[in-house]
Amino acid sequence: MSYPPDPNNPYSQQPPAPGYGYPQQAPPPAPGYGYPQQAPPPAPGYGAPGGYGIPPQPGPYGNAAQVQQFYAGWGSRVVARIIDAFTIFLIPTVLLNIGYFKMISDTVNSIGAGHIDPVTGEYVAATTTTSSGGGGGLLLGLGALLYVGALLLLAYLQGVKGQSLGQRAVNIRLVREADGQPMGFGMAFVRQICHVVDGFCCVGYLWPLWDAKKQTFADKIMSTVVVKAA
């Protein structure tokens, strides 16, 4: 039999049983939908490296999305070619032009040295050349030989070293599109020959102005790109 608690005896007081008004410690939340979760990484899209539209590309310039920002501009390529023209190709070009105009001059002088036969009234061409005869052909041949040597030197610098004198001055490089490495001496020489295609109305040389990879026709044939040097 229980007795009601005595209000004058503090020891007879019993703590009230926990009920709705008694503060209770909330149990720790079980891991589930309300527990902080780490967000999954977003799936690669069409513009992201490694996404559907841009496969990874090996080499020192990373994937294709990263290579895009390393393409050399058209202006840099023009300046590099001008520097090469005034260094590697200066002497051969001067000799070729002097020899060409001298051959024309020798031919004109030879024709002018003829005379009219007083008996028949016919024009008789000169049988001997002028004193300067043969000089134009010699200069033309020497210039052509040095020009071929200049092409070989340029192929070595671009194919093996990756940069010509002009390209080094403006800090750009010629590399294979597949792996970003120099293309080698032989392929670089073939690329020089392919510039003949660029020379038709200079369309190929102007093509990098609107091309996505800033390639000339020779670049497209040989699968090369010109990029900014790292």
C-alpha positions as CSV (number, residue, x, y, z in Angstrom):
1,M,0.0,0.0,0.0
2,S,1.5,3.4,-1.0
3,Y,1.1,6.6,0.9
4,P,0.9,10.0,-0.6
5,P,4.1,11.9,-0.2
6,D,4.6,14.2,2.8
7,P,5.1,17.7,1.6
8,N,7.1,18.5,4.8
9,N,9.6,15.6,4.2
10,P,11.8,16.3,1.2
11,Y,13.1,12.7,1.2
12,S,9.6,11.4,0.6
13,Q,9.5,13.2,-2.8
14,Q,9.9,11.0,-5.7
15,P,11.1,12.2,-9.1
16,P,8.3,12.4,-11.5
17,A,8.3,9.8,-14.2
18,P,9.3,11.0,-17.6
19,G,6.4,12.2,-19.6
20,Y,5.5,14.5,-22.4
21,G,6.7,17.6,-20.6
22,Y,10.0,16.3,-19.4
23,P,13.0,17.2,-21.6
24,Q,14.5,14.2,-23.2
25,Q,17.8,13.7,-25.0
26,A,17.1,13.1,-28.7
27,P,18.7,9.9,-30.0
28,P,21.4,10.3,-32.7
29,P,20.0,10.3,-36.1
30,A,20.4,7.1,-37.9
31,P,22.3,7.3,-41.2
32,G,19.8,7.6,-43.9
33,Y,18.1,10.1,-46.1
34,G,18.6,13.0,-43.6
35,Y,22.3,12.3,-43.0
36,P,24.8,14.5,-44.8
37,Q,25.9,12.7,-48.0
38,Q,28.8,13.4,-50.3
39,A,27.5,14.6,-53.6
40,P,28.5,12.4,-56.5
41,P,30.9,13.9,-59.1
42,P,29.2,15.3,-62.2
43,A,29.3,13.2,-65.3
44,P,31.6,14.5,-68.1
45,G,29.7,16.4,-70.8
46,Y,30.5,17.4,-74.3
47,G,32.8,20.3,-73.4
48,A,34.7,18.6,-70.6
49,P,38.0,16.9,-71.0
50,G,37.4,13.2,-71.4
51,G,33.8,13.8,-72.3
52,Y,31.9,12.4,-75.3
53,G,33.0,15.0,-77.8
54,I,36.7,15.4,-76.8
55,P,38.7,12.2,-76.4
56,P,41.9,12.5,-74.3
57,Q,45.0,13.2,-76.3
58,P,48.5,12.3,-75.0
59,G,51.5,14.4,-75.2
60,P,53.0,17.4,-73.3
61,Y,50.0,19.6,-74.1
62,G,47.4,17.4,-72.5
63,N,44.1,16.6,-74.0
64,A,42.4,18.2,-77.0
65,A,40.6,20.8,-74.9
66,Q,43.9,21.9,-73.4
67,V,45.7,21.9,-76.8
68,Q,43.1,24.3,-78.2
69,Q,44.4,27.2,-76.2
70,F,48.0,26.5,-77.2
71,Y,47.5,26.9,-81.0
72,A,49.8,29.6,-82.4
73,G,48.1,32.6,-83.9
74,W,48.4,33.5,-87.6
75,G,50.3,36.7,-86.8
76,S,53.0,34.8,-84.9
77,R,53.4,32.4,-87.8
78,V,53.8,35.2,-90.3
79,V,56.4,37.0,-88.2
80,A,58.3,33.7,-87.8
81,R,58.3,33.1,-91.6
82,I,59.6,36.7,-92.3
83,I,62.5,36.2,-89.8
84,D,63.3,32.9,-91.5
85,A,63.2,34.6,-94.9
86,F,65.7,37.2,-93.8
87,T,68.1,34.7,-92.1
88,I,68.0,31.2,-93.6
89,F,66.8,32.2,-97.1
90,L,68.3,35.6,-97.6
91,I,71.5,34.7,-99.5
92,P,69.9,32.1,-101.7
93,T,67.0,34.4,-102.6
94,V,69.4,37.3,-103.5
95,L,71.6,35.0,-105.7
96,L,68.5,33.6,-107.5
97,N,67.1,37.1,-108.2
98,I,70.5,38.4,-109.4
99,G,71.1,35.4,-111.6
100,Y,67.6,35.5,-113.1
101,F,67.8,39.2,-114.0
102,K,71.3,38.8,-115.3
103,M,70.2,35.9,-117.6
104,I,67.5,38.1,-119.0
105,S,69.9,41.0,-119.5
106,D,72.4,38.7,-121.3
107,T,69.7,37.4,-123.6
108,V,68.5,40.9,-124.5
109,N,72.0,42.0,-125.2
110,S,72.7,38.9,-127.3
111,I,69.6,39.6,-129.4
112,G,70.5,43.3,-129.7
113,A,74.0,42.4,-131.0
114,G,72.6,40.9,-134.2
115,H,72.6,42.8,-137.5
116,I,70.8,43.0,-140.8
117,D,72.5,41.3,-143.7
118,P,73.0,44.0,-146.4
119,V,72.6,41.5,-149.2
120,T,69.6,39.5,-148.1
121,G,68.1,42.1,-145.8
122,E,67.5,39.4,-143.2
123,Y,68.3,39.7,-139.5
124,V,71.3,37.7,-138.4
125,A,71.6,36.9,-134.7
126,A,74.9,37.2,-132.9
127,T,76.9,34.0,-132.8
128,T,78.8,34.9,-129.7
129,T,77.6,36.0,-126.3
130,T,78.5,39.2,-124.6
131,S,81.4,39.5,-122.2
132,S,79.1,38.9,-119.3
133,G,77.6,35.8,-120.8
134,G,77.3,32.7,-118.5
135,G,77.4,34.8,-115.3
136,G,73.7,34.8,-114.9
137,G,73.3,31.1,-115.2
138,L,76.2,30.5,-112.7
139,L,74.5,32.7,-110.1
140,L,71.2,31.1,-110.8
141,G,72.6,27.6,-110.3
142,L,74.4,28.6,-107.1
143,G,71.4,30.3,-105.7
144,A,69.2,27.2,-106.4
145,L,71.8,25.0,-104.7
146,L,71.9,27.2,-101.6
147,Y,68.1,27.4,-101.6
148,V,67.9,23.6,-101.4
149,G,70.4,23.7,-98.6
150,A,68.3,26.3,-96.8
151,L,65.3,24.0,-97.1
152,L,67.2,21.1,-95.6
153,L,68.4,23.3,-92.7
154,L,64.8,24.5,-92.1
155,A,63.6,20.9,-92.1
156,Y,66.2,19.9,-89.6
157,L,65.4,22.8,-87.2
158,Q,61.6,22.2,-87.4
159,G,61.6,18.4,-87.6
160,V,64.3,17.6,-85.0
161,K,64.6,20.7,-82.8
162,G,60.9,21.6,-83.2
163,Q,61.6,25.3,-84.0
164,S,63.1,27.3,-86.8
165,L,65.0,30.5,-86.0
166,G,61.9,32.6,-86.6
167,Q,59.7,30.3,-84.5
168,R,62.1,30.4,-81.7
169,A,62.1,34.2,-81.8
170,V,58.3,34.3,-81.4
171,N,58.1,31.3,-79.1
172,I,56.1,28.8,-81.1
173,R,56.7,25.2,-82.1
174,L,55.9,22.8,-84.9
175,V,54.6,19.4,-83.6
176,R,52.7,16.4,-84.7
177,E,49.0,16.7,-83.9
178,A,48.8,13.1,-82.6
179,D,51.3,13.4,-79.7
180,G,52.7,16.9,-79.6
181,Q,56.2,15.7,-80.5
182,P,58.6,16.9,-83.3
183,M,57.8,15.3,-86.6
184,G,61.3,14.4,-87.7
185,F,63.7,15.6,-90.4
186,G,62.2,13.6,-93.3
187,M,58.6,14.5,-92.7
188,A,59.5,18.1,-92.1
189,F,61.2,18.2,-95.5
190,V,58.1,16.7,-97.1
191,R,56.0,19.4,-95.3
192,Q,58.2,22.1,-96.9
193,I,57.3,20.6,-100.4
194,C,53.6,20.5,-99.4
195,H,53.7,24.3,-99.0
196,V,53.4,24.4,-102.8
197,V,49.7,23.7,-102.2
198,D,49.5,26.7,-99.9
199,G,51.0,28.9,-102.5
200,F,48.0,28.7,-104.9
201,C,46.6,32.2,-104.6
202,C,48.0,32.2,-101.0
203,V,44.8,30.5,-99.8
204,G,46.6,27.9,-97.8
205,Y,48.7,30.5,-96.0
206,L,45.6,32.4,-95.1
207,W,43.7,29.3,-94.0
208,P,44.8,29.6,-90.3
209,L,42.8,32.8,-90.0
210,W,39.5,30.9,-89.8
211,D,40.6,27.3,-89.2
212,A,39.7,25.8,-85.8
213,K,43.2,24.3,-85.4
214,K,44.9,27.2,-87.3
215,Q,46.4,24.8,-89.8
216,T,47.6,25.5,-93.4
217,F,47.0,23.0,-96.1
218,A,50.5,21.6,-95.6
219,D,49.7,21.1,-91.9
220,K,46.5,19.2,-92.7
221,I,48.3,17.0,-95.2
222,M,51.1,16.2,-92.7
223,S,48.8,16.2,-89.6
224,T,50.9,18.9,-87.8
225,V,50.0,21.9,-85.8
226,V,51.9,25.0,-84.7
227,V,51.5,25.7,-81.0
228,K,52.9,28.1,-78.4
229,A,56.1,26.9,-76.9
230,A,55.8,25.9,-73.2
